């Protein structure tokens, strides 16, 4: 008998699950001192070398690429080795070989890996992960704390809680002489996780969530986050994740994803990234549908054109609050959150006060490298992003219907710095009101007070997206009316708060329309996409004849 053949001797109960406390990093605090030391140490060290990891083996392919420090692009944070088609196939084969043993491991033992990883991240590796996120992805202290430390811990822990709740769902009725049961199997095949640069937490959750449910995963990290993602992979290893369960395969997206999706064993795509790429992958999956063992589960969170709308009922305090929240929603992490505010609708009666406040507050924003802790704003991720965002600003500068009232400067001589930019437009369908920018640019459109309902309709008709949005209003009737009118405009809707900052366990995240499949990361509904349910009926009493009473004469 195998030593892994574990008897079921108790129903284990998880430890109490709560959100990871977020530290403040005030000057002189112990956490600030520790983080400062971690940042300095990482800046002083040689360029990190990141391998492909297949079946636990570090593979240095010799075909390399680099992750730059966006605050200072002459500095290489990491040199990473790239997988090719052959190595991708090796990863698929190895994952499938590891699958049975991993799926058969008792639930509490799978859970223990991710709970331990969360505790390691929260303590032993907190500051190293934050430093890698800051230097590699251009986040300031607070943005790194809420992402690489708190949110990633929350994903790991709350996923365990939600999985436990899913496993407890059983049929409520049993006929006499029978017992009905339900089990939640992993998908047949492997999951392909394709993660983005902008959140270390999302990078970790994309492979970890399906793995928790017994799946095996190929993880293709973003080139812009490969170092922090590799550090998290090492944390999973230290936490006891068996070899082959998650294969770490950085490299060219088209080659790796194309080969994975062509495999008959492809079972699911777990994706966060651009709408264009997601649609391309979905089309490729559709074109291969006859080749698959099962219908693949496609799970994706993509772009957004997120909004703030102010109701004419706001008083002066409400206008100031909306302006401050717009600064945060539009310019935190340089507007590179999927949820970032990039369009704002302000009633004419409130515009003068709103404009005055937001311009005055904008003037207080400082921008600089992330290791200078005082800055609210840092760089955008890379040259491609810099050029794209600059193109939007240049367009607004030459458009008669647009006026840049704050910011607008761009400088990539040292780092990829785009000054937080505020545009006012008279054209409700101008380019910066319609297209996703993914940078620190917000455009304001002024509407007539009497046109609130029409403006809510305009919000939904202006773009193809439906990710996040926020309504600022004073009286309850206005809140109710606005919420109803904007019901399908955002998967995450905020009332008198900014449209960013979803917290695991509090605001499950995701949107519909062109913004994704709205499976809600940070909730039970995401996890059920990675299971295949089996219903079991066991009969205890033999029958004595095949006929039914209705057959009698």
C-alpha positions as CSV (number, residue, x, y, z in Angstrom):
1,X,0.0,0.0,0.0
2,X,1.4,3.4,-1.0
3,X,2.3,5.7,1.9
4,X,0.3,8.4,0.0
5,X,-3.0,6.4,0.3
6,X,-4.4,8.5,3.1
7,X,-7.4,7.3,5.2
8,X,-10.2,9.8,5.8
9,X,-10.3,10.0,9.6
10,X,-11.8,13.5,10.1
11,X,-13.3,16.5,8.4
12,X,-10.7,19.2,8.9
13,X,-11.7,22.8,9.5
14,X,-9.7,25.6,8.0
15,X,-8.1,28.2,10.2
16,X,-10.1,31.5,10.4
17,X,-9.6,33.4,7.1
18,X,-9.4,37.2,7.1
19,X,-7.8,39.9,4.9
20,X,-4.1,40.3,5.3
21,X,-3.5,43.5,7.3
22,X,-2.0,46.3,5.2
23,X,1.0,48.0,6.7
24,X,1.3,51.8,6.5
25,X,5.1,52.3,6.0
26,X,5.1,55.6,7.9
27,X,8.6,57.3,8.3
28,X,10.4,55.6,11.1
29,X,8.2,52.5,11.2
30,X,9.8,49.0,11.3
31,X,8.2,48.0,8.1
32,X,9.5,51.0,6.2
33,X,13.0,50.3,7.5
34,X,12.8,46.6,6.4
35,X,11.4,47.5,2.9
36,X,14.0,50.2,2.4
37,X,16.7,47.6,3.2
38,X,15.2,45.1,0.7
39,X,15.0,47.7,-2.0
40,X,18.6,48.8,-1.5
41,X,19.8,45.2,-1.5
42,X,17.9,44.4,-4.7
43,X,19.3,47.5,-6.4
44,X,22.8,46.6,-5.4
45,X,22.7,42.9,-6.5
46,X,23.6,41.6,-9.9
47,X,20.9,41.1,-12.5
48,X,18.7,38.2,-11.5
49,X,18.6,35.2,-13.8
50,X,15.3,33.5,-14.2
51,X,15.0,30.0,-15.7
52,X,12.2,28.0,-17.2
53,X,11.0,25.5,-14.6
54,X,9.6,22.2,-15.8
55,X,9.0,19.2,-13.5
56,X,11.1,21.0,-10.9
57,X,14.1,21.3,-13.1
58,X,15.7,24.7,-13.7
59,X,16.3,25.0,-17.5
60,X,18.6,27.7,-18.8
61,X,17.8,27.6,-22.5
62,X,20.3,30.2,-23.6
63,X,17.6,32.1,-25.5
64,X,17.1,35.1,-23.2
65,X,15.2,38.3,-22.8
66,X,15.3,41.0,-20.2
67,X,13.0,42.8,-17.7
68,X,14.0,46.4,-17.3
69,X,13.5,48.7,-14.4
70,X,10.9,51.2,-15.8
71,X,12.1,53.9,-13.4
72,X,15.6,53.6,-14.9
73,X,15.5,51.6,-18.1
74,X,19.3,51.2,-18.4
75,X,19.1,48.9,-15.4
76,X,18.2,45.2,-16.1
77,X,16.2,43.8,-13.2
78,X,16.2,40.2,-14.6
79,X,17.5,38.2,-17.5
80,X,15.0,35.4,-18.2
81,X,15.3,32.3,-20.3
82,X,12.6,31.5,-22.8
83,X,10.7,28.3,-23.5
84,X,10.1,27.1,-27.0
85,X,7.6,24.7,-28.6
86,X,9.6,21.6,-27.5
87,X,10.0,22.8,-23.9
88,X,6.3,23.7,-23.8
89,X,5.4,20.2,-24.9
90,X,7.7,18.8,-22.2
91,X,5.9,21.0,-19.7
92,X,2.5,19.7,-20.9
93,X,3.7,16.1,-20.7
94,X,5.2,16.6,-17.2
95,X,2.1,18.3,-15.9
96,X,-0.2,15.5,-17.1
97,X,2.1,13.0,-15.5
98,X,1.8,14.8,-12.2
99,X,-1.9,15.3,-12.4
100,X,-3.3,12.1,-10.9
101,X,-1.1,12.2,-7.8
102,X,-1.9,15.9,-7.2
103,X,-5.6,15.5,-7.7
104,X,-5.8,12.4,-5.5
105,X,-4.0,14.2,-2.7
106,X,-6.5,14.9,0.2
107,X,-8.1,18.3,0.0
108,X,-6.6,19.4,3.3
109,X,-3.1,18.6,2.0
110,X,-3.6,20.6,-1.2
111,X,-5.0,23.5,0.9
112,X,-2.0,23.4,3.3
113,X,0.4,24.3,0.4
114,X,-1.4,27.5,-0.4
115,X,-2.0,28.5,3.3
116,X,1.7,28.0,3.9
117,X,2.6,30.0,0.8
118,X,0.4,32.9,2.1
119,X,2.1,32.8,5.5
120,X,5.6,32.7,3.9
121,X,4.7,35.7,1.7
122,X,3.2,37.7,4.6
123,X,6.3,37.2,6.7
124,X,9.6,35.8,5.4
125,X,9.3,37.1,1.8
126,X,7.0,40.2,2.1
127,X,9.7,42.8,1.5
128,X,11.6,40.9,-1.1
129,X,8.4,40.5,-3.1
130,X,7.5,44.1,-2.7
131,X,11.0,45.2,-3.8
132,X,10.7,43.0,-6.9
133,X,7.3,44.5,-7.7
134,X,8.5,48.1,-7.1
135,X,11.7,47.8,-9.1
136,X,10.5,45.5,-11.8
137,X,6.9,46.8,-12.3
138,X,7.2,50.5,-11.3
139,X,5.0,50.5,-8.2
140,X,5.4,52.8,-5.2
141,X,5.3,51.4,-1.7
142,X,1.5,51.5,-1.2
143,X,0.7,50.0,-4.5
144,X,3.2,47.2,-4.0
145,X,1.9,46.6,-0.4
146,X,-1.8,46.3,-1.5
147,X,-0.8,44.1,-4.4
148,X,2.2,41.9,-3.9
149,X,1.7,41.4,-0.2
150,X,-1.9,41.9,0.9
151,X,-3.9,40.9,-2.2
152,X,-1.8,37.9,-3.1
153,X,-2.1,36.6,0.5
154,X,-5.9,37.2,0.3
155,X,-6.2,35.3,-3.0
156,X,-4.4,32.3,-1.5
157,X,-6.3,32.2,1.7
158,X,-9.8,33.1,0.5
159,X,-9.5,30.6,-2.3
160,X,-9.0,27.9,0.3
161,X,-12.1,29.1,2.2
162,X,-14.2,29.2,-1.0
163,X,-13.0,25.7,-2.1
164,X,-14.0,24.3,1.3
165,X,-17.5,25.9,0.9
166,X,-17.8,24.4,-2.6
167,X,-16.8,20.9,-1.4
168,X,-19.5,21.1,1.3
169,X,-22.3,21.6,-1.3
170,X,-24.1,18.3,-1.4
171,X,-27.6,17.2,-2.6
172,X,-30.2,18.1,0.0
173,X,-32.4,15.1,-0.5
174,X,-32.0,11.3,-0.6
175,X,-34.8,8.9,-1.6
176,X,-35.3,5.9,0.8
177,X,-32.7,3.3,0.4
178,X,-30.3,5.6,-1.6
179,X,-27.5,8.0,-0.9
180,X,-26.7,10.9,-3.3
181,X,-23.3,12.6,-3.4
182,X,-21.5,15.2,-5.4
183,X,-17.8,15.4,-6.0
184,X,-15.8,18.2,-7.7
185,X,-13.2,16.8,-10.0
186,X,-10.4,18.7,-11.6
187,X,-10.7,19.3,-15.3
188,X,-9.4,16.6,-17.7
189,X,-6.1,17.9,-19.1
190,X,-4.2,21.0,-18.2
191,X,-4.9,24.7,-17.6
192,X,-3.0,27.5,-19.4
193,X,-2.5,30.5,-17.2
194,X,-1.4,33.7,-19.0
195,X,-0.7,36.5,-16.6
196,X,-0.2,40.3,-16.9
197,X,2.5,42.7,-15.7
198,X,0.3,45.1,-13.7
199,X,-0.5,42.9,-10.6
200,X,1.8,40.5,-8.9
201,X,-1.3,39.1,-7.1
202,X,-3.0,38.3,-10.4
203,X,0.2,36.7,-11.6
204,X,0.1,34.4,-8.6
205,X,-3.7,33.8,-8.6
206,X,-4.0,32.7,-12.2
207,X,-2.0,29.5,-11.7
208,X,-2.8,29.0,-8.0
209,X,-6.6,29.1,-8.2
210,X,-7.0,26.2,-10.7
211,X,-4.1,24.2,-9.0
212,X,-5.9,24.4,-5.7
213,X,-8.9,22.6,-7.2
214,X,-6.6,19.7,-8.3
215,X,-5.6,20.9,-11.8
216,X,-2.2,21.1,-13.3
217,X,-1.1,24.4,-14.9
218,X,1.2,25.8,-17.5
219,X,2.0,29.4,-16.3
220,X,3.3,31.9,-18.9
221,X,4.2,35.0,-16.9
222,X,4.3,38.5,-18.4
223,X,7.8,39.7,-19.5
224,X,7.1,42.8,-17.4
225,X,6.6,40.9,-14.2
226,X,8.7,37.8,-14.7
227,X,11.0,38.4,-11.7
228,X,8.3,38.9,-9.0
229,X,6.4,36.0,-10.6
230,X,9.4,33.7,-10.3
231,X,9.9,34.7,-6.7
232,X,6.3,33.6,-6.0
233,X,6.9,30.3,-7.8
234,X,9.8,29.7,-5.5
235,X,7.5,30.4,-2.5
236,X,5.1,27.8,-3.8
237,X,8.0,25.3,-4.0
238,X,9.0,26.1,-0.4
239,X,5.4,25.7,0.6
240,X,5.5,22.1,-0.7
241,X,4.0,22.3,-4.1
242,X,5.0,19.1,-5.9
243,X,7.1,19.2,-9.1
244,X,5.1,19.4,-12.3
245,X,1.8,20.8,-10.8
246,X,2.6,24.3,-12.0
247,X,5.1,24.6,-14.8
248,X,6.8,28.0,-15.1
249,X,7.3,28.8,-18.8
250,X,8.3,32.4,-19.6
251,X,8.9,33.1,-23.3
252,X,7.2,34.3,-26.5
253,X,3.4,34.3,-26.0
254,X,2.4,33.3,-29.5
255,X,4.7,30.3,-29.6
256,X,3.9,29.0,-26.1
257,X,0.2,29.7,-26.1
258,X,-0.2,28.5,-29.7
259,X,1.3,25.2,-28.9
260,X,-0.6,24.8,-25.7
261,X,-3.9,25.6,-27.2
262,X,-3.3,23.1,-30.1
263,X,-3.0,20.3,-27.6
264,X,-5.9,17.8,-27.3
265,X,-5.3,17.9,-23.6
266,X,-5.9,21.7,-23.3
267,X,-8.7,22.0,-20.7
268,X,-8.9,25.7,-19.8
269,X,-7.5,29.2,-20.4
270,X,-7.1,31.5,-17.4
271,X,-6.1,34.9,-18.7
272,X,-5.7,38.5,-17.7
273,X,-4.5,40.9,-20.4
274,X,-5.6,42.9,-23.4
275,X,-9.0,42.4,-25.1
276,X,-7.3,42.0,-28.5
277,X,-5.1,39.1,-27.3
278,X,-7.9,37.4,-25.4
279,X,-10.2,37.5,-28.5
280,X,-7.4,36.1,-30.6
281,X,-6.9,33.2,-28.2
282,X,-10.6,32.5,-28.0
283,X,-10.8,32.3,-31.8
284,X,-7.8,29.9,-31.8
285,X,-9.6,27.7,-29.2
286,X,-12.8,27.8,-31.3
287,X,-10.9,26.8,-34.4
288,X,-9.4,23.8,-32.5
289,X,-12.7,22.7,-30.9
290,X,-12.9,19.4,-32.8
291,X,-9.5,18.4,-31.4
292,X,-10.1,18.6,-27.7
293,X,-11.0,15.9,-25.2
294,X,-13.4,18.2,-23.5
295,X,-14.9,21.7,-24.2
296,X,-12.3,24.1,-22.8
297,X,-13.3,26.5,-20.0
298,X,-12.3,30.1,-21.1
299,X,-11.9,32.5,-18.2
300,X,-10.6,36.0,-18.9
301,X,-10.4,39.5,-17.5
302,X,-9.3,42.1,-20.1
303,X,-9.6,45.8,-20.7
304,X,-11.7,48.6,-19.4
305,X,-12.7,52.2,-20.1
306,X,-13.8,52.9,-16.5
307,X,-15.8,55.9,-15.5
308,X,-16.7,58.3,-12.7
309,X,-20.0,60.2,-13.0
310,X,-21.0,63.0,-10.7
311,X,-24.7,63.7,-10.0
312,X,-25.9,67.3,-9.7
313,X,-27.1,66.7,-6.2
314,X,-23.6,66.8,-4.8
315,X,-22.7,69.5,-2.3
316,X,-19.2,71.1,-2.0
317,X,-17.9,68.4,0.2
318,X,-19.1,65.8,-2.2
319,X,-17.5,67.5,-5.2
320,X,-14.2,67.7,-3.3
321,X,-14.5,64.0,-2.4
322,X,-15.2,63.1,-6.0
323,X,-12.2,65.1,-7.3
324,X,-9.8,63.4,-4.8
325,X,-11.2,60.0,-5.6
326,X,-10.7,60.7,-9.3
327,X,-7.1,61.6,-8.7
328,X,-6.6,58.3,-7.0
329,X,-8.7,56.3,-9.4
330,X,-7.0,57.8,-12.5
331,X,-3.4,58.2,-11.4
332,X,-2.6,55.5,-8.9
333,X,0.0,53.1,-10.4
334,X,0.1,55.5,-13.4
335,X,-3.4,54.5,-14.6
336,X,-2.2,50.9,-15.3
337,X,-4.8,49.1,-13.3
338,X,-7.5,47.3,-15.3
339,X,-10.0,49.3,-13.2
340,X,-8.4,52.8,-13.6
341,X,-10.7,55.8,-14.2
342,X,-10.1,57.2,-17.6
343,X,-13.3,59.2,-18.2
344,X,-15.3,61.4,-16.0
345,X,-18.7,63.0,-16.4
346,X,-19.4,66.2,-14.5
347,X,-22.6,68.3,-14.4
348,X,-22.2,71.9,-15.6
349,X,-23.3,73.4,-12.3
350,X,-20.4,71.6,-10.5
351,X,-17.7,71.8,-13.1
352,X,-16.0,75.0,-12.0
353,X,-15.6,73.7,-8.5
354,X,-14.6,70.2,-9.6
355,X,-12.0,71.7,-12.0
356,X,-10.6,74.0,-9.4
357,X,-10.2,71.2,-6.9
358,X,-8.8,68.5,-9.2
359,X,-6.2,71.0,-10.8
360,X,-5.1,72.2,-7.3
361,X,-4.7,68.6,-6.1
362,X,-3.0,67.5,-9.3
363,X,-0.3,70.2,-8.6
364,X,0.6,68.3,-5.4
365,X,1.5,65.1,-7.3
366,X,5.2,64.4,-7.5
367,X,6.7,61.8,-9.9
368,X,9.9,60.0,-9.8
369,X,11.7,56.6,-9.3
370,X,10.1,54.1,-6.9
371,X,13.0,53.9,-4.6
372,X,12.4,57.6,-3.7
373,X,9.5,56.8,-1.5
374,X,7.8,60.2,-1.4
375,X,6.4,60.1,-5.0
376,X,2.8,59.4,-5.6
377,X,3.5,58.7,-9.3
378,X,6.1,56.6,-11.0
379,X,6.9,55.3,-14.5
380,X,4.8,53.4,-17.0
381,X,5.9,49.8,-17.7
382,X,7.9,50.1,-20.9
383,X,8.7,51.9,-24.2
384,X,5.7,50.5,-26.0
385,X,3.3,51.8,-23.3
386,X,5.1,55.1,-23.1
387,X,4.7,55.7,-26.9
388,X,1.1,54.6,-26.9
389,X,0.1,56.9,-24.0
390,X,2.1,59.8,-25.4
391,X,0.2,59.3,-28.7
392,X,-3.1,59.9,-26.9
393,X,-1.9,63.0,-25.2
394,X,-0.4,64.4,-28.5
395,X,-3.8,63.7,-30.2
396,X,-5.6,65.7,-27.5
397,X,-3.2,68.5,-27.7
398,X,-4.0,69.0,-31.4
399,X,-7.7,68.4,-31.1
400,X,-9.9,71.5,-31.2
401,X,-12.5,69.9,-28.9
402,X,-9.9,69.1,-26.2
403,X,-8.0,71.1,-23.7
404,X,-5.2,69.7,-21.5
405,X,-5.8,71.5,-18.1
406,X,-3.0,69.6,-16.2
407,X,0.0,67.5,-17.0
408,X,0.7,66.4,-20.5
409,X,4.5,66.1,-20.3
410,X,6.3,62.9,-21.3
411,X,10.0,62.1,-20.8
412,X,11.7,58.7,-21.4
413,X,15.3,59.8,-21.2
414,X,15.9,57.9,-17.9
415,X,12.6,56.1,-17.1
416,X,9.3,55.9,-18.8
417,X,7.6,58.9,-17.2
418,X,4.2,60.2,-18.4
419,X,2.9,63.1,-16.3
420,X,-0.6,62.5,-14.9
421,X,-2.8,64.3,-17.5
422,X,-6.3,65.8,-17.2
423,X,-8.1,66.6,-20.4
424,X,-11.5,68.4,-20.8
425,X,-13.4,67.7,-24.0
426,X,-16.5,69.0,-25.7
427,X,-16.7,65.9,-27.8
428,X,-18.3,63.1,-25.9
429,X,-16.8,60.6,-28.4
430,X,-13.3,61.9,-28.6
431,X,-10.6,59.3,-28.8
432,X,-9.6,59.5,-25.1
433,X,-13.2,59.0,-24.1
434,X,-13.6,55.9,-26.2
435,X,-10.3,53.9,-26.5
436,X,-8.5,52.2,-23.7
437,X,-5.3,54.0,-22.8
438,X,-3.9,52.1,-19.8
439,X,-2.0,55.1,-18.6
440,X,-2.3,58.2,-16.4
441,X,-4.8,60.1,-18.5
442,X,-8.4,61.0,-17.6
443,X,-10.8,63.0,-19.8
444,X,-13.7,65.1,-18.4
445,X,-16.9,65.6,-20.3
446,X,-19.3,68.3,-19.0
447,X,-23.0,67.5,-19.3
448,X,-26.1,69.6,-18.7
449,X,-27.6,69.0,-15.2
450,X,-31.0,68.1,-16.8
451,X,-29.3,65.4,-18.9
452,X,-28.3,63.0,-16.1
453,X,-30.3,60.1,-17.4
454,X,-29.2,60.6,-21.0
455,X,-25.6,60.9,-19.8
456,X,-25.9,57.5,-18.0
457,X,-27.1,56.0,-21.2
458,X,-24.1,57.7,-22.9
459,X,-21.7,56.1,-20.5
460,X,-22.9,52.6,-21.6
461,X,-22.9,53.5,-25.3
462,X,-19.5,55.2,-25.6
463,X,-17.2,52.1,-25.3
464,X,-17.3,48.4,-25.7
465,X,-16.2,47.7,-22.1
466,X,-18.0,47.0,-18.9
467,X,-15.4,46.6,-16.1
468,X,-15.7,49.3,-13.4
469,X,-17.5,52.6,-12.7
470,X,-18.4,54.9,-9.9
471,X,-21.4,57.2,-9.1
472,X,-21.0,60.2,-6.8
473,X,-24.4,61.4,-5.5
474,X,-25.9,62.8,-2.4
475,X,-29.5,61.8,-2.0
476,X,-30.7,58.2,-2.0
477,X,-33.1,58.6,-4.9
478,X,-30.2,59.8,-7.1
479,X,-28.1,56.9,-6.0
480,X,-30.9,54.4,-6.8
481,X,-31.7,56.0,-10.2
482,X,-28.0,56.1,-11.2
483,X,-27.3,52.6,-10.0
484,X,-30.3,51.3,-12.1
485,X,-29.4,53.3,-15.2
486,X,-25.8,52.1,-15.0
487,X,-26.5,48.5,-14.1
488,X,-24.9,46.8,-17.1
489,X,-22.0,49.4,-17.5
490,X,-19.7,47.9,-14.9
491,X,-19.1,44.5,-13.3
492,X,-17.7,46.4,-10.2
493,X,-19.9,49.4,-9.4
494,X,-18.9,51.9,-6.7
495,X,-21.1,54.5,-5.0
496,X,-19.3,57.5,-3.6
497,X,-15.9,55.8,-4.0
498,X,-13.3,55.5,-6.7
499,X,-13.6,52.8,-9.3
500,X,-10.4,51.0,-8.3
501,X,-9.3,49.0,-5.2
502,X,-11.4,45.8,-5.1
503,X,-10.5,43.7,-2.1
504,X,-10.6,39.9,-2.1
505,X,-13.4,38.7,0.1
506,X,-15.1,42.1,-0.1
507,X,-15.5,43.1,-3.8
508,X,-15.1,40.1,-6.2
509,X,-13.6,41.5,-9.4
510,X,-14.5,41.3,-13.0
511,X,-16.6,42.8,-15.8
512,X,-18.6,41.8,-18.8
513,X,-19.0,43.0,-22.4
514,X,-15.5,43.3,-23.9
515,X,-13.9,43.4,-20.4
516,X,-14.0,39.7,-19.9
517,X,-16.1,36.7,-18.8
518,X,-16.9,38.2,-15.4
519,X,-16.1,35.1,-13.4
520,X,-15.1,37.3,-10.4
521,X,-11.6,36.7,-9.2
522,X,-11.6,36.6,-5.4
523,X,-14.9,34.6,-5.1
524,X,-16.2,31.1,-5.3
525,X,-17.5,31.6,-8.8
526,X,-14.0,31.7,-10.2
527,X,-13.1,28.4,-8.7
528,X,-16.1,26.5,-10.1
529,X,-14.8,27.2,-13.6
530,X,-11.9,24.9,-12.9
531,X,-13.9,21.9,-11.7
532,X,-16.0,19.2,-13.4
533,X,-18.8,18.0,-11.2
534,X,-19.7,14.3,-10.8
535,X,-23.0,13.3,-9.4
536,X,-23.1,9.9,-7.6
537,X,-26.2,7.9,-6.6
538,X,-25.7,4.8,-4.5
539,X,-28.5,2.3,-4.1
540,X,-28.7,0.3,-0.9
541,X,-31.7,-1.9,-1.4
542,X,-32.0,-4.5,-4.3
543,X,-35.1,-4.4,-6.4
544,X,-37.2,-7.6,-6.8
545,X,-38.7,-6.9,-10.3
546,X,-38.2,-4.6,-13.2
547,X,-41.8,-3.5,-13.7
548,X,-43.6,-0.6,-12.0
549,X,-47.0,-0.6,-10.3
550,X,-48.4,1.3,-13.2
551,X,-47.6,-1.7,-15.4
552,X,-50.0,-3.9,-13.5
553,X,-53.5,-4.7,-14.8
